Amino acid sequence: MNETRILGIEGTAWAASAALFDTESDTLHIESDAYEPDSGGIHPREAAEHMAEAIPQVIETVLEHAIETAPEDETVDNRAAIDAIAFARGPGLGPCLRIVATAARALAATLEVPLVGVNHMVAHLEIGRHESGFDDPICLNASGANAHLLAFRNGRYRVLGETMDTGVGNAIDKFTRHIGWSHPGGPKVEQAAKDGEYIDLPYVVKGMDFSFSGIMSAAKDAVDDGHAVEDVCFALQETIFAMLTEVSERALSLTGCDELVLGGGVGRNARLREMLETMCANRGAEFYAPEPRLLGDNAGMIAVLGAKMYDSGDTLSVENSRVDPNFRPDQVPVTWRSPRTLEEESVGIAATTDSTEYTTQGAEAHLTIEPTEGRVRKRRLEKAYRHPELDARLRRDRTTLEARLTSLARRHGVATPVVTDVDRKHATLEFEYVGDCDLRDALTPARVRSVGRSLATIHRAGFVHGDPTTRNVRVGDDRTYLIDFGLGYHTDHVEDYAMDLHIFDQSLVGTAADPEPLRDDLREGYRSVGDQRILERLREIETRGRYVE
C-alpha cells in the first residue's frame, strides 16, 4: 500500500466518529462521541440530531491532529495532511448516513481530495483482517443491527449465513427493554449472567442462518413467569453465542478456511470471544478479535478500508456518493484484493486415508469411513464451547432426527444412505457408505439439478433437510445422495421450505468457482418437481434487508 493518510467518518447509527489512518506508521487516531438515548433503543430522529451536532466536532479534532502530525518535510496545510476522505455509505439509519455523507462531501471539496464510500459491514471484516494479518479469513459480524458470516469468493464478500430476523445486539436490547434496563443492554446482560444458572431456551440454527425472535420471546416469558433475571441472562448468552459459534464452525468447515475474525460491537462480550476461541482451537483454526475500540462502530475501520480502496483507485464522484441504508456487503466489488485462482479458492479438504479406512471431521461430527466394508460411523462430538446441558440435548436430538429423516427421505424416493444402527445415548450412527466424494468437490449442473429435485421431494413430504450444503451431498455413479439430516424437522410452512433452498443456494455461492449458472440449475431442478410458491418465497428471502430496524 502506498503511503497515505486517510480521514474516515463513521455515523451509521449511534457513534459519531472520525479517525486518521496513517499507512506509513500504521497508526490510528480515533475520536468518537456516542449517542445515548434516555430510554429504550435508538430513536432515529434523536440519533440524527446528535450526529448533526457531534460530527463537525469530531472531524475538527481529527483534522487538527492530522495537521499537527503531518510529515515535517512537507508544506503543512489541510491538503498536505489528508489524501482522501472515507465515509460510511451504509448500512445504517438513513438520516444519520446523510449527515455523514454531507460532511464528507463538504470536507473533500474544501481539501480538494477524493471521496471513498465504504460499506460499514465490510469495514468490520477488513479491520480484523488488517489487524490480524490473516490472508483469507471467514468473518463473523456480530453487531447491534447485523449478524452474518462473510467469506471472500469470486471478487466479493459473500454472505454465507445471516440472521433471519433481527441483529444480535438489537435482539438482546429488546429483552433488556422488556425488563426495564436502559440502552445498551448487552453489557448489562453480560454482568448479570455472571450470577446465573442455565435454563432451556429455543435454539434455532438453519444451516448457517439463524433466528433470534423465538429466543427473545421465550426469554421475556421466562422472566414474566418468575425465573431469576440472572438465570435468563446466563441462558441468553449461552444459547445465542453458541448459535453464532456453531454457524461459524459450519462456515469454516464448508469453505475449508482455517482463519476466523470477529467484528461488531457484540464482539466485546467476553463469553462470545471465549466460545469462538475454544471452537477454533479445537479444530486447528486461528481466531482473532480486534481490540474493543475497533469492535464497536468506529471511524478507524472506515479509514483503514478507505485507505485500501483509495490505493486501488476505488473512489467516488460527488454525483455517485448517495448513501444506502440497506447496503449489503455482497454488493461491494472488492477492488483492493488481488484476484484468486480457482486453486487458491479451492475448498477441498484432504482426508487422512489409507486403502481401507480413513477419518474426517465436519462441523459437528467425527466420521470413520470404511469404503471396503461399505460403512460409515458417525459420532457427534461434544462441543466444549457449549453449556453441557445444551450440548447434550443438541447431540441427542440431532442424532435421533438424522436417523428418522434420512430413512423417511429414502422412503419417498430420495437417494440417501441406509441407516444401520443408532445409539442415541452416545450420539452415534452407522450408515451405508455412499458416493465417491462430496458435491462441493465435483459440482456439475446435472448434479445440482438433482439436488433441487430431491429437496422438492422431501418438501412435498412435509419436512426440510435443515442444512443442505455442498458438503452434505455425496455424489457417485451419476447419483446425488442427501446426507446429514440432523437439523431437519417436519413443517408445512412455505417459508421453511424456501429457507432450505436458500441454504443450499448460499452454499453454492460460497464454494463454486462460477455459482450463478448453478443457482439457475438449482431452481430448474426444484421447479420440475416442487411448488412454484416456494421459489417465489425464495426470491422474497433474497431481497430482504436484515439491517437497522
VONUSE-833579 format. One record per residue (C-alpha): residue number from 1; residue in one letter; x negated, y negated, z negated. Coordinates in steps of 0.2 Angstrom, whole numbers, plus 5000, padded with zeros to 4 digits. Each point is the difference from the previous one (the first is absolute). Example, Ala and Ser with C-alpha at 12.3 -4.5 7.8 and 13.67 -1.06 7.14 Angstrom:
% residues 2
(1,"a",(4938,5022,4961))
(2,"s",(4994,4983,5003))
***
This chain:
% residues 549
(1,"m",(5000,5000,5000))
(2,"n",(4994,4983,5004))
(3,"e",(4996,4987,4986))
(4,"t",(5016,4991,4997))
(5,"r",(5010,4992,4987))
(6,"i",(5019,5002,5000))
(7,"l",(5013,4992,4990))
(8,"g",(5015,5011,4996))
(9,"i",(5017,4996,4994))
(10,"e",(5012,5012,4992))
(11,"g",(5018,4996,4996))
(12,"t",(5012,5014,5005))
(13,"a",(5010,5000,4984))
(14,"w",(4994,4995,4983))
(15,"a",(4981,4996,5001))
(16,"a",(4995,4984,5007))
(17,"s",(4982,5003,5003))
(18,"a",(4985,4994,5011))
(19,"a",(4983,5008,5001))
(20,"l",(4983,4997,5009))
(21,"f",(4991,5015,5007))
(22,"d",(4982,4998,5004))
(23,"t",(4994,5014,5011))
(24,"e",(4981,4997,4998))
(25,"s",(5001,5001,4981))
(26,"d",(5015,5012,5000))
(27,"t",(5008,4989,4987))
(28,"l",(5018,4995,4996))
(29,"h",(5006,4985,4991))
(30,"i",(5018,5001,4996))
(31,"e",(5013,4988,4992))
(32,"s",(5017,5005,4996))
(33,"d",(5016,4993,4992))
(34,"a",(5013,5013,4997))
(35,"y",(5019,4997,5000))
(36,"e",(5008,5006,4984))
(37,"p",(5019,5000,5000))
(38,"d",(5009,4996,4984))
(39,"s",(5011,5015,5001))
(40,"g",(5003,5015,5011))
(41,"g",(4990,5003,5016))
(42,"i",(4994,4988,5013))
(43,"h",(5012,4987,5006))
(44,"p",(4995,4995,5018))
(45,"r",(5005,4982,4998))
(46,"e",(4990,4998,4984))
(47,"a",(4985,5009,5007))
(48,"a",(5000,4989,5016))
(49,"e",(5001,4984,4989))
(50,"h",(4985,5007,4990))
(51,"m",(4991,5004,5016))
(52,"a",(5003,4982,5007))
(53,"e",(4992,4993,4984))
(54,"a",(4986,5012,4997))
(55,"i",(4993,5004,5017))
(56,"p",(4993,4982,5003))
(57,"q",(4991,5001,4983))
(58,"v",(4992,5017,5002))
(59,"i",(4994,4996,5018))
(60,"e",(4993,4983,4994))
(61,"t",(4990,5009,4986))
(62,"v",(4993,5013,5012))
(63,"l",(4996,4988,5013))
(64,"e",(4990,4990,4988))
(65,"h",(4991,5016,4995))
(66,"a",(4996,5003,5019))
(67,"i",(4993,4983,5002))
(68,"e",(4989,5001,4984))
(69,"t",(4993,5017,5005))
(70,"a",(4998,4997,5019))
(71,"p",(4982,5004,5007))
(72,"e",(4988,4986,4995))
(73,"d",(4992,5000,5018))
(74,"e",(5017,4994,5007))
(75,"t",(5008,4983,5001))
(76,"v",(5013,5004,4986))
(77,"d",(5018,4995,5004))
(78,"n",(5016,5009,5001))
(79,"r",(4997,5007,5017))
(80,"a",(4983,5007,4996))
(81,"a",(5006,5008,4984))
(82,"i",(5014,5010,5008))
(83,"d",(5000,5010,5016))
(84,"a",(5019,5006,5001))
(85,"i",(5016,4999,4990))
(86,"a",(5008,5017,4996))
(87,"f",(5018,5001,4994))
(88,"a",(5012,5014,4995))
(89,"r",(5013,5001,5014))
(90,"g",(5011,5013,4991))
(91,"p",(5008,5011,4994))
(92,"g",(5007,4989,4986))
(93,"l",(5013,4987,4996))
(94,"g",(5004,4989,5015))
(95,"p",(5000,4983,4991))
(96,"c",(4984,5004,4991))
(97,"l",(4992,5006,5016))
(98,"r",(5005,4984,5010))
(99,"i",(4992,4989,4987))
(100,"v",(4984,5009,5001))
(101,"a",(5000,5000,5019))
(102,"t",(5003,4982,5000))
(103,"a",(4986,4996,4989))
(104,"a",(4988,5012,5010))
(105,"r",(5005,4991,5016))
(106,"a",(4997,4983,4993))
(107,"l",(4983,5005,4992))
(108,"a",(4994,5008,5016))
(109,"a",(5005,4985,5010))
(110,"t",(4991,4988,4988))
(111,"l",(4984,5010,5000))
(112,"e",(5002,5004,5018))
(113,"v",(4997,5019,4997))
(114,"p",(5010,5015,5006))
(115,"l",(5015,5009,4991))
(116,"v",(5000,5018,4996))
(117,"g",(5017,5008,4996))
(118,"v",(4998,5015,4988))
(119,"n",(5012,5014,4995))
(120,"h",(5001,5000,4981))
(121,"m",(5001,5019,4999))
(122,"v",(4986,5004,5011))
(123,"a",(4990,4987,4990))
(124,"h",(5003,5011,4985))
(125,"l",(4992,5015,5009))
(126,"e",(4986,4990,5007))
(127,"i",(4994,4993,4984))
(128,"g",(4999,5017,4993))
(129,"r",(4991,5006,5015))
(130,"h",(4988,4985,4999))
(131,"e",(4996,5002,4982))
(132,"s",(4998,5019,5000))
(133,"g",(4990,5001,5015))
(134,"f",(5011,5014,5006))
(135,"d",(5000,5003,5019))
(136,"d",(5018,5007,5003))
(137,"p",(5010,5002,4984))
(138,"i",(5019,5003,4998))
(139,"c",(5007,4986,4990))
(140,"l",(5014,5000,4987))
(141,"n",(5008,4983,4999))
(142,"a",(5010,4999,4984))
(143,"s",(5006,4982,4997))
(144,"g",(5016,4991,4995))
(145,"a",(5010,5001,5016))
(146,"n",(4990,5013,5009))
(147,"a",(4995,5018,4999))
(148,"h",(4992,5010,5014))
(149,"l",(4986,5010,5006))
(150,"l",(4989,4994,5015))
(151,"a",(4987,5008,5011))
(152,"f",(4990,4994,5015))
(153,"r",(5005,5009,5016))
(154,"n",(5000,4995,5018))
(155,"g",(4995,4982,4997))
(156,"r",(5013,4996,4986))
(157,"y",(5004,5003,4982))
(158,"r",(5013,5013,5001))
(159,"v",(5013,5002,4986))
(160,"l",(4999,5018,4995))
(161,"g",(5013,4999,4986))
(162,"e",(5010,4986,4991))
(163,"t",(5014,4996,4988))
(164,"m",(5017,5004,5006))
(165,"d",(5008,4986,4990))
(166,"t",(4990,4988,4989))
(167,"g",(4982,4996,4996))
(168,"v",(4992,5008,4985))
(169,"g",(4998,4983,4990))
(170,"n",(5018,4994,5004))
(171,"a",(5007,5017,4994))
(172,"i",(4991,4999,4984))
(173,"d",(5006,4982,4998))
(174,"k",(5018,5005,5003))
(175,"f",(4998,5012,4985))
(176,"t",(4992,4987,4989))
(177,"r",(5013,4986,5004))
(178,"h",(5014,5013,4995))
(179,"i",(4992,5001,4982))
(180,"g",(4997,4981,4999))
(181,"w",(4982,4999,5003))
(182,"s",(4993,4985,5010))
(183,"h",(4990,5001,5016))
(184,"p",(4988,5008,5004))
(185,"g",(5006,5016,4992))
(186,"g",(4986,5012,5005))
(187,"p",(4987,4995,4987))
(188,"k",(5014,5001,4987))
(189,"v",(5005,5018,5005))
(190,"e",(4981,5004,5000))
(191,"q",(4999,4994,4982))
(192,"a",(5016,5008,4994))
(193,"a",(4995,5017,5008))
(194,"k",(4985,5002,4988))
(195,"d",(5013,5004,4986))
(196,"g",(5012,5011,5011))
(197,"e",(5003,5018,5003))
(198,"y",(5005,5009,5016))
(199,"i",(5019,5002,5005))
(200,"d",(5006,5007,5017))
(201,"l",(5003,4987,5014))
(202,"p",(5004,5002,5018))
(203,"y",(4985,5004,5011))
(204,"v",(5003,4996,5019))
(205,"v",(4987,5004,5012))
(206,"k",(5004,5003,5019))
(207,"g",(4984,5005,5009))
(208,"m",(4990,4984,4997))
(209,"d",(5015,4989,4998))
(210,"f",(5007,4997,4983))
(211,"s",(5015,4992,4991))
(212,"f",(5002,4990,4984))
(213,"s",(5018,4996,4999))
(214,"g",(5005,5016,4992))
(215,"i",(4987,4999,4986))
(216,"m",(5004,4982,4996))
(217,"s",(5019,5004,4998))
(218,"a",(4995,5015,4989))
(219,"a",(4988,4989,4990))
(220,"k",(5013,4987,4996))
(221,"d",(5013,5013,4996))
(222,"a",(4987,5009,4988))
(223,"v",(4998,4984,4990))
(224,"d",(5019,4996,5000))
(225,"d",(5002,5018,4993))
(226,"g",(4989,4997,4986))
(227,"h",(4983,5007,5005))
(228,"a",(4985,4990,4993))
(229,"v",(4994,4986,5012))
(230,"e",(4982,5006,4997))
(231,"d",(5005,5018,5006))
(232,"v",(5009,4993,5015))
(233,"c",(4985,4989,5005))
(234,"f",(4988,5015,4997))
(235,"a",(5011,5011,5012))
(236,"l",(5001,4986,5013))
(237,"q",(4981,4999,5001))
(238,"e",(4997,5018,5000))
(239,"t",(5014,5003,5014))
(240,"i",(4997,4985,5011))
(241,"f",(4981,5001,5000))
(242,"a",(5000,5019,5002))
(243,"m",(5011,4997,5016))
(244,"l",(4988,4988,5007))
(245,"t",(4985,5011,4996))
(246,"e",(5008,5015,5008))
(247,"v",(5004,4991,5016))
(248,"s",(4982,4993,5000))
(249,"e",(4993,5018,4999))
(250,"r",(5012,5005,5014))
(251,"a",(4993,4986,5011))
(252,"l",(4982,5006,4996))
(253,"s",(5005,5017,5004))
(254,"l",(5009,4996,5016))
(255,"t",(4987,4989,5008))
(256,"g",(4984,5009,4993))
(257,"c",(4994,4983,4992))
(258,"d",(4990,5001,4984))
(259,"e",(5001,4982,4995))
(260,"l",(5014,4991,4992))
(261,"v",(5002,4982,4995))
(262,"l",(5013,4991,4989))
(263,"g",(5008,4984,5004))
(264,"g",(5013,4989,4992))
(265,"g",(5004,4993,4983))
(266,"v",(5007,5016,4993))
(267,"g",(4983,5007,5003))
(268,"r",(4995,4990,4984))
(269,"n",(5009,5014,4990))
(270,"a",(4987,5011,4991))
(271,"r",(5011,5015,5001))
(272,"l",(5002,4999,5019))
(273,"r",(4982,4998,5002))
(274,"e",(4996,5015,4989))
(275,"m",(5012,5011,5009))
(276,"l",(4993,4996,5017))
(277,"e",(4982,5002,4994))
(278,"t",(5004,5017,4993))
(279,"m",(5008,5006,5016))
(280,"c",(4986,4994,5011))
(281,"a",(4987,5008,4988))
(282,"n",(5009,5016,5001))
(283,"r",(5000,5001,5019))
(284,"g",(4983,4993,5003))
(285,"a",(5005,4983,5006))
(286,"e",(4994,4983,4995))
(287,"f",(5011,4987,4992))
(288,"y",(4998,4981,4999))
(289,"a",(5011,4987,4991))
(290,"p",(4995,4982,5002))
(291,"e",(4997,4989,4985))
(292,"p",(5017,4993,4992))
(293,"r",(4998,4983,5008))
(294,"l",(5000,5008,5017))
(295,"l",(5014,5012,4997))
(296,"g",(5014,4988,4998))
(297,"d",(5005,4987,5013))
(298,"n",(4985,4989,5003))
(299,"a",(4992,4989,5013))
(300,"g",(4984,5010,4999))
(301,"m",(5006,5014,5010))
(302,"i",(5008,4988,5013))
(303,"a",(4983,4992,5002))
(304,"v",(4990,5016,5001))
(305,"l",(5012,5007,5014))
(306,"g",(5000,4983,5008))
(307,"a",(4981,5000,5001))
(308,"k",(5001,5017,5009))
(309,"m",(5013,4994,5012))
(310,"y",(4992,4984,5004))
(311,"d",(4983,5009,5003))
(312,"s",(5010,5011,5013))
(313,"g",(5007,4985,5008))
(314,"d",(5018,5003,4993))
(315,"t",(5006,4983,4998))
(316,"l",(5017,4991,5002))
(317,"s",(5006,4984,5009))
(318,"v",(5012,4989,4990))
(319,"e",(5014,5005,5012))
(320,"n",(4998,5019,4996))
(321,"s",(4998,4998,4981))
(322,"r",(5018,5003,4995))
(323,"v",(5001,5010,4984))
(324,"d",(5009,5016,4999))
(325,"p",(5009,5005,4983))
(326,"n",(5001,5018,5007))
(327,"f",(4982,5002,5007))
(328,"r",(4997,5018,4999))
(329,"p",(4981,5006,4999))
(330,"d",(5003,5012,5015))
(331,"q",(5004,4985,5011))
(332,"v",(4982,4993,4999))
(333,"p",(4987,5004,5013))
(334,"v",(4984,5004,4990))
(335,"t",(4988,4990,5011))
(336,"w",(4986,4999,4987))
(337,"r",(4997,5019,4999))
(338,"s",(4990,5009,5014))
(339,"p",(5011,5013,5010))
(340,"r",(4998,5018,4994))
(341,"t",(4997,5015,5012))
(342,"l",(5013,5014,4999))
(343,"e",(4986,5010,4991))
(344,"e",(4998,4987,4987))
(345,"e",(5019,4999,4997))
(346,"s",(5001,5019,4999))
(347,"v",(5010,5006,4985))
(348,"g",(4995,5018,5001))
(349,"i",(4993,5008,4984))
(350,"a",(4990,5015,5002))
(351,"a",(5004,5014,4988))
(352,"t",(4987,5011,4991))
(353,"t",(5002,5016,5009))
(354,"d",(4993,5017,5003))
(355,"s",(5007,5014,5012))
(356,"t",(5014,5006,4989))
(357,"e",(5004,4987,4987))
(358,"y",(4999,4981,4997))
(359,"t",(5007,4987,4988))
(360,"t",(5006,4983,5003))
(361,"q",(5008,4986,4990))
(362,"g",(5014,4989,5005))
(363,"a",(5008,4985,4990))
(364,"e",(5007,5011,4986))
(365,"a",(4996,5018,5002))
(366,"h",(4985,5012,5002))
(367,"l",(5002,5013,5014))
(368,"t",(4991,5017,5002))
(369,"i",(5002,5005,5018))
(370,"e",(4997,5018,5006))
(371,"p",(5003,5001,5019))
(372,"t",(4995,5018,5001))
(373,"e",(5013,5005,4987))
(374,"g",(5013,4988,5007))
(375,"r",(5002,4991,4983))
(376,"v",(4999,4983,4992))
(377,"r",(5000,4997,4981))
(378,"k",(5005,4983,4994))
(379,"r",(4998,4993,4983))
(380,"r",(5006,4983,4995))
(381,"l",(4986,4992,4990))
(382,"e",(5002,4991,4984))
(383,"k",(4998,4982,5002))
(384,"a",(4990,4992,4986))
(385,"y",(5006,4983,5004))
(386,"r",(5018,5004,4997))
(387,"h",(5008,5002,4983))
(388,"p",(5000,5019,4995))
(389,"e",(5019,5001,4999))
(390,"l",(5003,4991,5016))
(391,"d",(4986,5010,5009))
(392,"a",(5008,5017,4994))
(393,"r",(5017,4995,5006))
(394,"l",(4994,4995,5017))
(395,"r",(4990,5015,5003))
(396,"r",(5013,5012,4994))
(397,"d",(5015,4992,5010))
(398,"r",(4990,4997,5016))
(399,"t",(4994,5018,5000))
(400,"t",(5018,5006,4998))
(401,"l",(5006,4988,5014))
(402,"e",(4987,5005,5012))
(403,"a",(5004,5018,4999))
(404,"r",(5019,4998,5002))
(405,"l",(4999,4987,5014))
(406,"t",(4987,5009,5010))
(407,"s",(5011,5015,5000))
(408,"l",(5015,4990,5004))
(409,"a",(4992,4992,5014))
(410,"r",(4995,5016,5007))
(411,"r",(5018,5007,4999))
(412,"h",(5005,4985,5011))
(413,"g",(4988,5005,5013))
(414,"v",(4986,4988,4996))
(415,"a",(4982,5008,5001))
(416,"t",(4993,5001,4982))
(417,"p",(4989,5012,4991))
(418,"v",(5008,5015,4991))
(419,"v",(5000,4997,4981))
(420,"t",(4994,5016,4992))
(421,"d",(4998,4996,4982))
(422,"v",(5004,4985,4988))
(423,"d",(4993,4997,4982))
(424,"r",(5010,4985,4994))
(425,"k",(4991,5000,4983))
(426,"h",(4983,4999,5007))
(427,"a",(5005,4989,5015))
(428,"t",(4994,5013,5013))
(429,"l",(5006,5007,5016))
(430,"e",(4995,5013,5013))
(431,"f",(5004,4998,5018))
(432,"e",(4998,5008,5017))
(433,"y",(4985,4992,5009))
(434,"v",(5006,4991,5015))
(435,"g",(4992,4989,5014))
(436,"d",(4982,4997,5005))
(437,"c",(4998,4982,4993))
(438,"d",(5010,4985,4994))
(439,"l",(5009,4989,5013))
(440,"r",(4990,4985,4996))
(441,"d",(4985,5009,5008))
(442,"a",(5009,5006,5016))
(443,"l",(5013,4986,5004))
(444,"t",(5010,5003,5016))
(445,"p",(5016,4992,5006))
(446,"a",(5008,5018,5001))
(447,"r",(4996,5003,4982))
(448,"v",(5006,4984,4994))
(449,"r",(5016,5002,5009))
(450,"s",(5002,5017,4992))
(451,"v",(4998,4992,4983))
(452,"g",(5014,4988,5004))
(453,"r",(5011,5014,5004))
(454,"s",(4996,5009,4984))
(455,"l",(5003,4985,4990))
(456,"a",(5017,4998,5008))
(457,"t",(5004,5018,4997))
(458,"i",(4997,4999,4981))
(459,"h",(5009,4983,4999))
(460,"r",(5016,5008,5008))
(461,"a",(4998,5014,4987))
(462,"g",(5001,4986,4986))
(463,"f",(4983,4998,4994))
(464,"v",(4983,4991,5003))
(465,"h",(4982,5005,5000))
(466,"g",(4995,4986,4989))
(467,"d",(4982,4999,5006))
(468,"p",(4999,5004,5019))
(469,"t",(4983,4994,5005))
(470,"t",(4987,5006,5013))
(471,"r",(4992,5010,4986))
(472,"n",(5016,5009,4995))
(473,"v",(5002,5008,5017))
(474,"r",(4990,5015,5006))
(475,"v",(4998,5004,5018))
(476,"g",(4996,5016,5010))
(477,"d",(5006,5010,5014))
(478,"d",(5009,4985,5007))
(479,"r",(5011,4999,4984))
(480,"t",(5001,4987,4986))
(481,"y",(5003,5006,4982))
(482,"l",(5007,4989,4987))
(483,"i",(4991,5002,4983))
(484,"d",(5000,4993,4983))
(485,"f",(5018,4996,4996))
(486,"g",(4996,4995,4982))
(487,"l",(5007,4982,5001))
(488,"g",(5016,5006,5010))
(489,"y",(5018,4999,4993))
(490,"h",(5018,5003,5005))
(491,"t",(5009,4984,5006))
(492,"d",(5013,4994,5012))
(493,"h",(4994,4982,5001))
(494,"v",(4995,4993,5017))
(495,"e",(4987,4989,4992))
(496,"d",(4991,5016,4992))
(497,"y",(4999,5008,5017))
(498,"a",(4994,4984,5009))
(499,"m",(4987,4998,4986))
(500,"d",(4994,5018,5003))
(501,"l",(4997,4995,5019))
(502,"h",(4992,4984,4994))
(503,"i",(4987,5010,4990))
(504,"f",(4995,5011,5014))
(505,"d",(5000,4984,5012))
(506,"q",(4988,4991,4988))
(507,"s",(4989,5015,4999))
(508,"l",(4998,5000,5019))
(509,"v",(4995,4981,4998))
(510,"g",(4987,5005,4987))
(511,"t",(4992,5015,5009))
(512,"a",(5002,4999,5019))
(513,"a",(4988,4991,5011))
(514,"d",(5014,4994,5011))
(515,"p",(5016,5001,4990))
(516,"e",(5013,4991,5010))
(517,"p",(5004,5013,5013))
(518,"l",(5001,5013,4986))
(519,"r",(5012,4990,4991))
(520,"d",(5011,5000,5015))
(521,"d",(4998,5019,5001))
(522,"l",(5006,5001,4982))
(523,"r",(5016,4991,5004))
(524,"e",(5003,5010,5016))
(525,"g",(4998,5016,4991))
(526,"y",(5012,4995,4986))
(527,"r",(5013,4993,5012))
(528,"s",(5001,5016,5009))
(529,"v",(5007,5009,4984))
(530,"g",(5004,4986,4987))
(531,"d",(5012,4986,4997))
(532,"q",(4998,4984,5009))
(533,"r",(5005,4991,4984))
(534,"i",(4984,5005,4992))
(535,"l",(4989,4993,5013))
(536,"e",(5010,4984,4999))
(537,"r",(4997,4999,4981))
(538,"l",(4982,5004,5004))
(539,"r",(4999,4984,5010))
(540,"e",(5008,4990,4986))
(541,"i",(4987,5007,4988))
(542,"e",(4986,4995,5011))
(543,"t",(5006,4982,5001))
(544,"r",(5002,4998,4981))
(545,"g",(4989,4987,4992))
(546,"r",(4996,5006,4982))
(547,"y",(4992,4984,4994))
(548,"v",(5005,4985,4989))
(549,"e",(5018,5001,4994))
***
